[in-house]
């Protein structure tokens, strides 16, 4: 394979002994086409190798933009750590083996390495589909650094202690997050335009799952209260349901700060109550009163196994006595 400098950049060619065949400008694609033309000349193949970074950068350009915004942000952060290990020095893709994945796990130590290895695994499977490697996925069978999940149930008394110390925007956010049982980010994205046909229409940011939460009971009261507060706020108002005192949408960082202050005033530690625990509280109480199927539907999970992670061991299963 030969590289030729042109005014618009470097182009690659395959020399078959008599003439040069164009392979394109993209190095990774050029290597793949070269390998197909070379048809298994292993003695030459060792001299030209696609590195992990080169494939990961193509994955970043083609696949990551199709994911949810939060997932995109997480993937980019995970790749930064993967590059520290697999690109210093650059690692040829086909040279990565299971013991290298285990070394990475032990080098990182933190449980976040589990998500990073999962991303590497996804990149590898994509690379196989694209023809960049024929090697088996080295992540298969490698143990991960597993975190012990939170097992916190926020009872009504604990909820009320923070609620009493919170400002009104934070109270609105807490009510909506608990009653609609959605993730914190999704709860902040609720808009008046999401209210249609007597329901709050949700498109979950993480999975894209659609959920319609019927506006009845306490949820209806909270939404009416929010609308009344917004109507009484002078100036330009946002369509968001969770707004600050000026009627503008409350950001995630602002909510974190306000919730943290309320929790501190209530004398409650960070590990005792986190805003995300409201989704688990909703799942637990829904499962307890209406069953796992209803809890699963409310949370928008594809299967009950995922929902069980939110309700297991939190409050204790309500059971009937023997007699």
Secondary structure as UniProt FT lines:
FT   STRAND          2..6
FT   TURN            7..8
FT   STRAND          9..15
FT   STRAND          20..24
FT   HELIX           27..38
FT   HELIX           42..45
FT   TURN            46..47
FT   HELIX           52..62
FT   HELIX           64..66
FT   HELIX           69..86
FT   TURN            88..89
FT   HELIX           93..95
FT   HELIX           98..108
FT   TURN            111..112
FT   HELIX           113..130
FT   TURN            138..141
FT   HELIX           156..165
FT   HELIX           168..180
FT   HELIX           184..188
FT   HELIX           192..194
FT   STRAND          195..196
FT   TURN            197..198
FT   STRAND          199..203
FT   TURN            205..207
FT   STRAND          210..214
FT   HELIX           217..231
FT   TURN            245..246
FT   HELIX           252..265
FT   TURN            266..267
FT   TURN            270..272
FT   TURN            275..276
FT   HELIX           277..290
FT   HELIX           292..299
FT   HELIX           304..311
FT   TURN            312..314
//
